[in-house]
């Protein structure tokens, strides 16, 4: 939140100095949100970027009047846990989307084929996982096109419309450019620090962190490199079902509800 405030202050200074619109549009934001606690709705109202999220049709959460959940995984590289995750999803009949990098597409074609064959979506996480606010519009296009093309060669999936910005870093420019390329930027409304493979704290910890944030319309962000996530996923799904939630594909979300 502090970073978002700093970025907002910077934008204000630029406006005061008569900075060009292009400079204002490229102020970098790190996605963050006010977490759900005891079922209350999460919020991005205090983060300083809600207006550009809204304007560019990015997804933060779904319909908050419906007990639906959207399960998303970031797959930058393989750590041995995606196959067990897929096993659980298949057993529980739950759809998900996997956001993949170029490295993942190149090194894990069989897992990509399995994702596709088992009805999951494959999303774009960029070719080399850059901070997209630091590269040109053309470089952004190349990053995304390489993933889309390589994934199509592996899976036959010719359409790729969902994008997770690397590291959750974005600007008004990157949202606009990627939207013009046909992408919907997908952020999240429930997450925890699960990406550090050297700081795994056990399946129960992962379970508690995720279940405590469940709320109607939640877009759940998990990293497939986490041993804790792989081991806790079945219990998370069971508890969500017990609470009356249904897991849906992003394709069922329609227009974002912000």
C-alpha positions as a Markdown table, in Angstrom:
| # | Residue | x | y | z |
|---|---|---|---|---|
| 1 | Unk | 0.0 | 0.0 | 0.0 |
| 2 | Unk | 2.9 | 2.4 | 0.8 |
| 3 | Unk | 4.3 | 1.8 | -2.7 |
| 4 | Unk | 0.9 | 2.6 | -4.2 |
| 5 | Unk | 0.7 | 5.8 | -2.3 |
| 6 | Unk | 4.2 | 6.8 | -3.4 |
| 7 | Unk | 3.2 | 6.1 | -7.0 |
| 8 | Unk | 0.1 | 8.2 | -6.6 |
| 9 | Unk | 2.1 | 11.0 | -5.1 |
| 10 | Unk | 4.6 | 10.8 | -8.0 |
| 11 | Unk | 1.7 | 10.9 | -10.5 |
| 12 | Unk | 0.5 | 14.0 | -8.7 |
| 13 | Unk | 3.9 | 15.7 | -8.9 |
| 14 | Unk | 4.1 | 14.9 | -12.6 |
| 15 | Unk | 0.7 | 16.4 | -13.2 |
| 16 | Unk | 1.7 | 19.5 | -11.3 |
| 17 | Unk | 4.8 | 19.8 | -13.5 |
| 18 | Unk | 2.8 | 19.4 | -16.7 |
| 19 | Unk | 4.2 | 16.0 | -17.5 |
| 20 | Unk | 3.0 | 14.4 | -20.7 |
| 21 | Unk | 0.2 | 11.9 | -20.5 |
| 22 | Unk | 2.5 | 9.1 | -21.6 |
| 23 | Unk | 4.6 | 9.6 | -18.5 |
| 24 | Unk | 1.6 | 9.5 | -16.3 |
| 25 | Unk | 0.3 | 6.4 | -18.0 |
| 26 | Unk | 3.6 | 4.5 | -17.2 |
| 27 | Unk | 3.7 | 5.0 | -13.4 |
| 28 | Unk | 4.3 | 1.5 | -12.1 |
| 29 | Unk | 1.9 | -0.1 | -9.6 |
| 30 | Unk | 2.4 | -3.4 | -7.7 |
| 31 | Unk | -0.9 | -5.1 | -7.3 |
| 32 | Unk | -2.1 | -5.2 | -3.8 |
| 33 | Unk | -5.5 | -5.3 | -2.0 |
| 34 | Unk | -7.2 | -5.2 | 1.3 |
| 35 | Unk | -7.7 | -8.8 | 2.2 |
| 36 | Unk | -11.0 | -10.5 | 3.0 |
| 37 | Unk | -11.4 | -11.1 | 6.7 |
| 38 | Unk | -14.2 | -13.3 | 8.1 |
| 39 | Unk | -16.0 | -13.2 | 4.8 |
| 40 | Unk | -15.9 | -9.5 | 4.3 |
| 41 | Unk | -15.2 | -8.3 | 0.7 |
| 42 | Unk | -11.6 | -7.5 | -0.3 |
| 43 | Unk | -11.0 | -4.1 | -1.7 |
| 44 | Unk | -8.6 | -2.1 | -4.0 |
| 45 | Unk | -10.2 | 1.2 | -3.1 |
| 46 | Unk | -7.3 | 2.4 | -1.1 |
| 47 | Unk | -4.5 | 1.3 | -3.4 |
| 48 | Unk | -4.4 | 4.2 | -5.8 |
| 49 | Unk | -5.0 | 2.3 | -9.1 |
| 50 | Unk | -8.7 | 1.2 | -9.1 |
| 51 | Unk | -9.6 | 3.7 | -11.8 |
| 52 | Unk | -7.1 | 2.3 | -14.4 |
| 53 | Unk | -8.1 | -1.3 | -13.4 |
| 54 | Unk | -11.7 | -0.4 | -14.1 |
| 55 | Unk | -11.0 | 1.5 | -17.3 |
| 56 | Unk | -9.0 | -1.3 | -18.8 |
| 57 | Unk | -11.4 | -4.1 | -18.0 |
| 58 | Unk | -9.0 | -6.0 | -15.7 |
| 59 | Unk | -10.3 | -8.8 | -13.4 |
| 60 | Unk | -9.8 | -8.5 | -9.7 |
| 61 | Unk | -12.8 | -10.5 | -8.5 |
| 62 | Unk | -16.0 | -12.0 | -9.7 |
| 63 | Unk | -19.7 | -11.4 | -8.9 |
| 64 | Unk | -19.7 | -10.8 | -5.1 |
| 65 | Unk | -23.4 | -11.9 | -4.9 |
| 66 | Unk | -22.6 | -15.4 | -6.0 |
| 67 | Unk | -20.7 | -18.1 | -4.0 |
| 68 | Unk | -18.3 | -18.8 | -6.9 |
| 69 | Unk | -14.5 | -19.2 | -6.8 |
| 70 | Unk | -12.0 | -18.9 | -9.6 |
| 71 | Unk | -8.8 | -21.0 | -9.1 |
| 72 | Unk | -5.7 | -19.6 | -10.8 |
| 73 | Unk | -2.1 | -20.9 | -10.7 |
| 74 | Unk | 1.1 | -19.2 | -11.7 |
| 75 | Unk | 3.6 | -21.5 | -13.4 |
| 76 | Unk | 6.9 | -19.9 | -14.0 |
| 77 | Unk | 8.9 | -23.1 | -13.7 |
| 78 | Unk | 8.2 | -26.7 | -12.7 |
| 79 | Unk | 9.0 | -27.9 | -9.2 |
| 80 | Unk | 7.4 | -31.3 | -9.3 |
| 81 | Unk | 4.0 | -30.4 | -7.9 |
| 82 | Unk | 1.8 | -29.6 | -11.0 |
| 83 | Unk | 1.0 | -33.2 | -11.7 |
| 84 | Unk | -0.3 | -33.8 | -8.2 |
| 85 | Unk | -2.3 | -30.6 | -8.4 |
| 86 | Unk | -3.8 | -31.8 | -11.7 |
| 87 | Unk | -4.6 | -35.1 | -10.1 |
| 88 | Unk | -6.5 | -33.4 | -7.3 |
| 89 | Unk | -8.3 | -31.1 | -9.7 |
| 90 | Unk | -9.3 | -34.1 | -11.8 |
| 91 | Unk | -10.5 | -36.1 | -8.8 |
| 92 | Unk | -12.5 | -33.1 | -7.4 |
| 93 | Unk | -13.8 | -32.1 | -10.9 |
| 94 | Unk | -12.6 | -28.5 | -10.4 |
| 95 | Unk | -11.5 | -26.2 | -13.3 |
| 96 | Unk | -8.5 | -23.9 | -13.1 |
| 97 | Unk | -6.3 | -21.7 | -15.2 |
| 98 | Unk | -2.5 | -22.0 | -15.4 |
| 99 | Unk | -0.5 | -18.9 | -16.3 |
| 100 | Unk | 2.6 | -20.1 | -18.0 |
| 101 | Unk | 6.0 | -18.5 | -19.0 |
| 102 | Unk | 8.1 | -19.2 | -22.0 |
| 103 | Unk | 10.4 | -21.4 | -19.9 |
| 104 | Unk | 7.5 | -23.5 | -18.7 |
| 105 | Unk | 6.1 | -24.0 | -22.2 |
| 106 | Unk | 9.6 | -25.1 | -23.5 |
| 107 | Unk | 10.4 | -27.4 | -20.6 |
| 108 | Unk | 7.0 | -28.9 | -19.7 |
| 109 | Unk | 5.1 | -29.7 | -23.0 |
| 110 | Unk | 3.5 | -32.8 | -21.5 |
| 111 | Unk | 2.0 | -31.0 | -18.6 |
| 112 | Unk | 0.7 | -28.3 | -20.9 |
| 113 | Unk | -1.0 | -31.0 | -23.0 |
| 114 | Unk | -2.5 | -32.5 | -19.9 |
| 115 | Unk | -3.9 | -29.1 | -18.7 |
| 116 | Unk | -5.5 | -28.7 | -22.0 |
| 117 | Unk | -6.8 | -32.3 | -22.3 |
| 118 | Unk | -8.4 | -32.1 | -18.8 |
| 119 | Unk | -10.3 | -28.9 | -19.6 |
| 120 | Unk | -8.2 | -26.3 | -17.9 |
| 121 | Unk | -7.4 | -22.9 | -19.3 |
| 122 | Unk | -3.8 | -21.9 | -20.2 |
| 123 | Unk | -3.0 | -18.2 | -19.7 |
| 124 | Unk | -0.1 | -16.0 | -20.6 |
| 125 | Unk | 2.5 | -15.0 | -18.0 |
| 126 | Unk | 4.9 | -13.6 | -20.5 |
| 127 | Unk | 7.9 | -15.2 | -22.2 |
| 128 | Unk | 10.7 | -14.1 | -19.8 |
| 129 | Unk | 8.8 | -12.7 | -16.8 |
| 130 | Unk | 9.9 | -9.1 | -17.1 |
| 131 | Unk | 8.6 | -6.0 | -15.4 |
| 132 | Unk | 6.4 | -5.0 | -18.3 |
| 133 | Unk | 6.4 | -1.3 | -17.3 |
| 134 | Unk | 10.1 | -1.2 | -18.2 |
| 135 | Unk | 9.9 | -2.5 | -21.7 |
| 136 | Unk | 8.4 | -1.0 | -24.9 |
| 137 | Unk | 5.0 | -1.7 | -26.4 |
| 138 | Unk | 6.6 | -3.8 | -29.1 |
| 139 | Unk | 8.6 | -5.8 | -26.6 |
| 140 | Unk | 5.3 | -6.5 | -24.6 |
| 141 | Unk | 3.7 | -7.7 | -27.8 |
| 142 | Unk | 6.7 | -10.0 | -28.6 |
| 143 | Unk | 6.7 | -11.4 | -25.0 |
| 144 | Unk | 3.0 | -12.4 | -25.2 |
| 145 | Unk | 3.0 | -13.6 | -28.8 |
| 146 | Unk | 5.9 | -16.0 | -28.2 |
| 147 | Unk | 4.1 | -17.7 | -25.3 |
| 148 | Unk | 0.8 | -17.8 | -27.3 |
| 149 | Unk | 2.5 | -19.3 | -30.4 |
| 150 | Unk | 4.6 | -21.8 | -28.5 |
| 151 | Unk | 1.7 | -23.0 | -26.4 |
| 152 | Unk | -0.4 | -23.4 | -29.5 |
| 153 | Unk | 2.2 | -25.6 | -31.1 |
| 154 | Unk | 2.2 | -27.8 | -28.0 |
| 155 | Unk | -1.5 | -27.9 | -27.2 |
| 156 | Unk | -3.4 | -26.8 | -30.3 |
| 157 | Unk | -4.9 | -24.0 | -28.2 |
| 158 | Unk | -5.0 | -21.1 | -30.7 |
| 159 | Unk | -6.8 | -18.6 | -28.5 |
| 160 | Unk | -5.2 | -17.1 | -25.4 |
| 161 | Unk | -7.0 | -14.2 | -23.9 |
| 162 | Unk | -6.1 | -14.2 | -20.2 |
| 163 | Unk | -2.9 | -12.5 | -18.9 |
| 164 | Unk | -1.3 | -12.4 | -15.5 |
| 165 | Unk | 1.2 | -9.5 | -15.4 |
| 166 | Unk | 4.6 | -10.8 | -14.2 |
| 167 | Unk | 5.2 | -10.0 | -10.5 |
| 168 | Unk | 1.9 | -8.2 | -10.4 |
| 169 | Unk | 3.5 | -5.1 | -11.8 |
| 170 | Unk | 1.5 | -2.9 | -14.2 |
| 171 | Unk | 0.8 | 0.6 | -15.4 |
| 172 | Unk | -1.9 | 2.3 | -17.3 |
| 173 | Unk | 0.2 | 1.8 | -20.5 |
| 174 | Unk | 0.7 | -1.9 | -20.0 |
| 175 | Unk | -3.0 | -2.5 | -19.3 |
| 176 | Unk | -4.0 | -0.5 | -22.3 |
| 177 | Unk | -1.4 | -2.1 | -24.6 |
| 178 | Unk | -2.3 | -5.7 | -23.6 |
| 179 | Unk | -6.0 | -5.0 | -23.8 |
| 180 | Unk | -5.5 | -3.8 | -27.3 |
| 181 | Unk | -3.8 | -7.1 | -28.0 |
| 182 | Unk | -7.0 | -8.9 | -26.9 |
| 183 | Unk | -6.0 | -9.8 | -23.4 |
| 184 | Unk | -7.9 | -9.6 | -20.1 |
| 185 | Unk | -5.5 | -8.8 | -17.3 |
| 186 | Unk | -6.2 | -11.1 | -14.3 |
| 187 | Unk | -5.3 | -10.1 | -10.8 |
| 188 | Unk | -6.6 | -11.7 | -7.6 |
| 189 | Unk | -8.6 | -11.1 | -4.5 |
| 190 | Unk | -7.1 | -13.9 | -2.3 |
| 191 | Unk | -3.4 | -14.9 | -2.0 |
| 192 | Unk | -0.7 | -15.5 | 0.5 |
| 193 | Unk | 3.1 | -15.7 | 0.4 |
| 194 | Unk | 3.4 | -19.2 | -1.2 |
| 195 | Unk | 6.1 | -18.6 | -3.8 |
| 196 | Unk | 9.1 | -19.0 | -1.6 |
| 197 | Unk | 10.2 | -22.6 | -1.9 |
| 198 | Unk | 12.6 | -22.2 | 1.0 |
| 199 | Unk | 9.9 | -21.0 | 3.3 |
| 200 | Unk | 7.2 | -23.7 | 3.1 |
| 201 | Unk | 5.3 | -24.0 | 6.3 |
| 202 | Unk | 3.2 | -27.1 | 5.8 |
| 203 | Unk | -0.2 | -28.0 | 4.3 |
| 204 | Unk | -2.2 | -26.9 | 7.3 |
| 205 | Unk | -0.7 | -23.4 | 7.1 |
| 206 | Unk | -1.6 | -23.2 | 3.4 |
| 207 | Unk | -5.1 | -24.5 | 4.1 |
| 208 | Unk | -5.7 | -21.9 | 6.8 |
| 209 | Unk | -4.3 | -19.0 | 4.7 |
| 210 | Unk | -6.5 | -19.8 | 1.8 |
| 211 | Unk | -9.7 | -20.8 | 3.6 |
| 212 | Unk | -9.6 | -17.7 | 5.8 |
| 213 | Unk | -9.8 | -15.6 | 2.7 |
| 214 | Unk | -12.7 | -17.3 | 0.9 |
| 215 | Unk | -15.4 | -14.9 | -0.2 |
| 216 | Unk | -18.0 | -14.7 | -3.0 |
| 217 | Unk | -16.4 | -14.1 | -6.3 |
| 218 | Unk | -12.9 | -14.8 | -5.1 |
| 219 | Unk | -10.1 | -15.1 | -7.7 |
| 220 | Unk | -7.6 | -17.3 | -5.9 |
| 221 | Unk | -3.9 | -16.9 | -6.7 |
| 222 | Unk | -1.7 | -20.0 | -5.9 |
| 223 | Unk | 1.8 | -20.9 | -7.1 |
| 224 | Unk | 2.2 | -24.4 | -8.4 |
| 225 | Unk | 5.8 | -24.5 | -7.2 |
| 226 | Unk | 4.5 | -24.7 | -3.6 |
| 227 | Unk | 4.7 | -28.1 | -1.9 |
| 228 | Unk | 2.2 | -26.8 | 0.7 |
| 229 | Unk | -0.3 | -25.9 | -2.0 |
| 230 | Unk | -0.1 | -29.2 | -3.6 |
| 231 | Unk | -0.7 | -31.0 | -0.3 |
| 232 | Unk | -3.5 | -28.7 | 0.9 |
| 233 | Unk | -5.4 | -28.3 | -2.3 |
| 234 | Unk | -7.8 | -31.2 | -1.8 |
| 235 | Unk | -8.8 | -30.1 | 1.7 |
| 236 | Unk | -9.2 | -26.5 | 0.5 |
| 237 | Unk | -11.5 | -27.6 | -2.2 |
| 238 | Unk | -13.5 | -29.8 | 0.2 |
| 239 | Unk | -13.9 | -27.0 | 2.7 |
| 240 | Unk | -15.0 | -24.5 | 0.0 |
| 241 | Unk | -17.6 | -27.0 | -1.2 |
| 242 | Unk | -18.7 | -27.5 | 2.4 |
| 243 | Unk | -19.3 | -23.8 | 2.7 |
| 244 | Unk | -21.4 | -23.8 | -0.4 |
| 245 | Unk | -18.9 | -22.5 | -2.9 |
| 246 | Unk | -18.7 | -23.7 | -6.5 |
| 247 | Unk | -15.5 | -23.5 | -8.5 |
| 248 | Unk | -15.9 | -21.9 | -12.0 |
| 249 | Unk | -13.7 | -21.4 | -15.0 |
| 250 | Unk | -12.7 | -17.8 | -15.8 |
| 251 | Unk | -14.6 | -18.2 | -19.0 |
| 252 | Unk | -17.8 | -18.3 | -16.9 |
| 253 | Unk | -16.9 | -15.0 | -15.3 |
| 254 | Unk | -18.0 | -12.7 | -18.1 |
| 255 | Unk | -17.4 | -9.0 | -17.5 |
| 256 | Unk | -15.3 | -8.2 | -14.4 |
| 257 | Unk | -17.2 | -7.0 | -11.3 |
| 258 | Unk | -15.2 | -4.3 | -9.5 |
